[in-house]
Amino acid sequence: MATPSVPGPTIPHARVWSILFRTLHILAISILVGGHAFNAPLDPLRPLLYLAITSGVGMAFIEAYPHWQTLFQGWGLLVLLKLALLCAIPFAWNNRLALLVVVVIIASVGSHMTKHLRHWKPRLGLGISN
């Protein structure tokens, strides 16, 4: 017989925070991609990059709390990869549009993965059992 899972600590109003972060993230990414694709002035786009990074971290925090090891499942690895690519943009500014397009592709594929792939746990030697 399976033992019932005991809920861990929760973040107050986590659903509201998740919706807020996701909305900000989608807005920031969409304006960034369009702005860079159509050569909009760079100064107003730069803060949107930082908003995309911050809101992405916020979404990952809400989703993973309090079980941080889930960041090393399929969904979390894709989130970490997207955040790494977004953080690389200031250092690879001439390739920013290509990096943003890759981020959008990863997000699209990742959000439509099967449950099996979302919760896939690679053997990384991090104490995560399969």
C-alpha beads as a LAMMPS data file, in Angstrom:
LAMMPS data file: protein, C-alpha beads

130 atoms
129 bonds

1 atom types
1 bond types

-500.0 500.0 xlo xhi
-500.0 500.0 ylo yhi
-500.0 500.0 zlo zhi

Masses

1 110.0

Atoms # bond

1 1 1 0.000 0.000 0.000
2 1 1 1.370 3.414 -0.914
3 1 1 1.906 5.874 1.889
4 1 1 0.157 9.191 1.492
5 1 1 2.502 12.019 0.676
6 1 1 2.877 14.668 3.312
7 1 1 2.662 18.143 1.836
8 1 1 5.743 20.252 2.416
9 1 1 5.812 23.914 3.260
10 1 1 4.044 26.138 0.791
11 1 1 4.583 29.626 -0.546
12 1 1 1.697 31.942 0.346
13 1 1 -0.381 32.728 -2.750
14 1 1 1.903 30.564 -4.922
15 1 1 -0.689 30.319 -7.711
16 1 1 -1.018 34.109 -7.924
17 1 1 2.785 34.528 -7.955
18 1 1 3.106 31.839 -10.629
19 1 1 0.542 33.555 -12.871
20 1 1 2.209 36.943 -12.332
21 1 1 5.708 35.619 -13.143
22 1 1 4.466 33.689 -16.197
23 1 1 2.584 36.709 -17.558
24 1 1 5.578 39.010 -17.097
25 1 1 7.857 36.389 -18.646
26 1 1 5.718 35.883 -21.747
27 1 1 5.384 39.645 -22.253
28 1 1 9.108 40.259 -21.810
29 1 1 10.183 37.422 -24.123
30 1 1 7.668 38.295 -26.828
31 1 1 8.658 41.977 -26.862
32 1 1 12.354 41.026 -26.794
33 1 1 12.112 38.652 -29.741
34 1 1 9.990 41.044 -31.792
35 1 1 12.105 44.039 -30.845
36 1 1 15.357 42.379 -31.800
37 1 1 13.875 40.795 -34.940
38 1 1 12.737 44.209 -36.191
39 1 1 15.757 46.202 -34.975
40 1 1 13.957 48.255 -32.332
41 1 1 16.136 50.632 -30.290
42 1 1 18.228 48.597 -27.869
43 1 1 17.965 50.764 -24.744
44 1 1 14.281 49.980 -24.054
45 1 1 14.839 46.270 -24.779
46 1 1 17.667 45.725 -22.311
47 1 1 15.467 45.989 -19.152
48 1 1 13.096 43.468 -20.710
49 1 1 15.943 40.961 -20.872
50 1 1 16.467 41.369 -17.133
51 1 1 12.715 41.084 -16.547
52 1 1 12.685 37.838 -18.564
53 1 1 15.541 36.443 -16.465
54 1 1 14.025 37.545 -13.149
55 1 1 10.549 36.271 -13.971
56 1 1 12.038 32.972 -15.193
57 1 1 13.873 32.541 -11.899
58 1 1 10.641 33.373 -10.071
59 1 1 8.696 30.743 -12.006
60 1 1 11.369 28.111 -11.373
61 1 1 11.428 28.973 -7.660
62 1 1 7.648 28.638 -7.332
63 1 1 7.584 25.379 -9.310
64 1 1 10.482 23.702 -7.506
65 1 1 9.822 24.804 -3.914
66 1 1 10.423 23.009 -1.538
67 1 1 11.802 20.044 -3.519
68 1 1 14.809 21.670 -5.226
69 1 1 16.032 18.368 -6.672
70 1 1 13.138 18.555 -9.153
71 1 1 15.168 21.221 -10.974
72 1 1 17.271 18.285 -12.169
73 1 1 14.324 16.571 -13.843
74 1 1 13.582 17.098 -17.526
75 1 1 11.494 20.255 -17.050
76 1 1 13.987 21.806 -14.629
77 1 1 16.976 21.108 -16.848
78 1 1 15.241 22.896 -19.713
79 1 1 14.420 25.839 -17.428
80 1 1 18.046 26.041 -16.308
81 1 1 19.204 25.860 -19.930
82 1 1 16.826 28.673 -20.959
83 1 1 17.962 30.834 -18.042
84 1 1 21.608 30.184 -18.912
85 1 1 20.971 31.242 -22.520
86 1 1 19.164 34.392 -21.394
87 1 1 22.029 35.213 -19.024
88 1 1 24.509 34.688 -21.879
89 1 1 22.880 37.362 -24.051
90 1 1 24.712 40.357 -22.502
91 1 1 27.988 38.556 -23.247
92 1 1 26.955 37.446 -26.743
93 1 1 25.027 40.552 -27.728
94 1 1 25.638 40.119 -31.463
95 1 1 23.908 36.717 -31.274
96 1 1 21.000 37.844 -29.113
97 1 1 18.236 37.159 -31.639
98 1 1 19.477 33.627 -32.314
99 1 1 19.713 32.945 -28.566
100 1 1 16.200 34.297 -27.993
101 1 1 14.808 32.133 -30.797
102 1 1 16.485 29.057 -29.267
103 1 1 14.952 29.976 -25.882
104 1 1 11.480 30.207 -27.460
105 1 1 11.954 26.856 -29.230
106 1 1 13.076 25.169 -25.995
107 1 1 10.108 26.709 -24.160
108 1 1 7.655 25.512 -26.790
109 1 1 9.019 21.974 -26.883
110 1 1 9.382 21.837 -23.101
111 1 1 5.846 22.983 -22.411
112 1 1 4.436 20.237 -24.628
113 1 1 6.622 17.337 -23.456
114 1 1 5.011 14.157 -22.222
115 1 1 4.828 13.564 -18.475
116 1 1 7.522 10.918 -18.846
117 1 1 9.986 13.451 -20.309
118 1 1 8.985 16.297 -17.965
119 1 1 9.800 14.146 -14.961
120 1 1 12.772 12.300 -16.483
121 1 1 15.647 12.097 -14.001
122 1 1 19.086 11.733 -15.566
123 1 1 21.703 10.027 -13.503
124 1 1 23.838 12.997 -12.567
125 1 1 25.248 11.677 -9.309
126 1 1 23.175 14.200 -7.366
127 1 1 21.418 11.716 -5.118
128 1 1 18.303 11.657 -7.307
129 1 1 16.740 8.231 -7.513
130 1 1 15.172 6.922 -10.706

Bonds

1 1 1 2
2 1 2 3
3 1 3 4
4 1 4 5
5 1 5 6
6 1 6 7
7 1 7 8
8 1 8 9
9 1 9 10
10 1 10 11
11 1 11 12
12 1 12 13
13 1 13 14
14 1 14 15
15 1 15 16
16 1 16 17
17 1 17 18
18 1 18 19
19 1 19 20
20 1 20 21
21 1 21 22
22 1 22 23
23 1 23 24
24 1 24 25
25 1 25 26
26 1 26 27
27 1 27 28
28 1 28 29
29 1 29 30
30 1 30 31
31 1 31 32
32 1 32 33
33 1 33 34
34 1 34 35
35 1 35 36
36 1 36 37
37 1 37 38
38 1 38 39
39 1 39 40
40 1 40 41
41 1 41 42
42 1 42 43
43 1 43 44
44 1 44 45
45 1 45 46
46 1 46 47
47 1 47 48
48 1 48 49
49 1 49 50
50 1 50 51
51 1 51 52
52 1 52 53
53 1 53 54
54 1 54 55
55 1 55 56
56 1 56 57
57 1 57 58
58 1 58 59
59 1 59 60
60 1 60 61
61 1 61 62
62 1 62 63
63 1 63 64
64 1 64 65
65 1 65 66
66 1 66 67
67 1 67 68
68 1 68 69
69 1 69 70
70 1 70 71
71 1 71 72
72 1 72 73
73 1 73 74
74 1 74 75
75 1 75 76
76 1 76 77
77 1 77 78
78 1 78 79
79 1 79 80
80 1 80 81
81 1 81 82
82 1 82 83
83 1 83 84
84 1 84 85
85 1 85 86
86 1 86 87
87 1 87 88
88 1 88 89
89 1 89 90
90 1 90 91
91 1 91 92
92 1 92 93
93 1 93 94
94 1 94 95
95 1 95 96
96 1 96 97
97 1 97 98
98 1 98 99
99 1 99 100
100 1 100 101
101 1 101 102
102 1 102 103
103 1 103 104
104 1 104 105
105 1 105 106
106 1 106 107
107 1 107 108
108 1 108 109
109 1 109 110
110 1 110 111
111 1 111 112
112 1 112 113
113 1 113 114
114 1 114 115
115 1 115 116
116 1 116 117
117 1 117 118
118 1 118 119
119 1 119 120
120 1 120 121
121 1 121 122
122 1 122 123
123 1 123 124
124 1 124 125
125 1 125 126
126 1 126 127
127 1 127 128
128 1 128 129
129 1 129 130
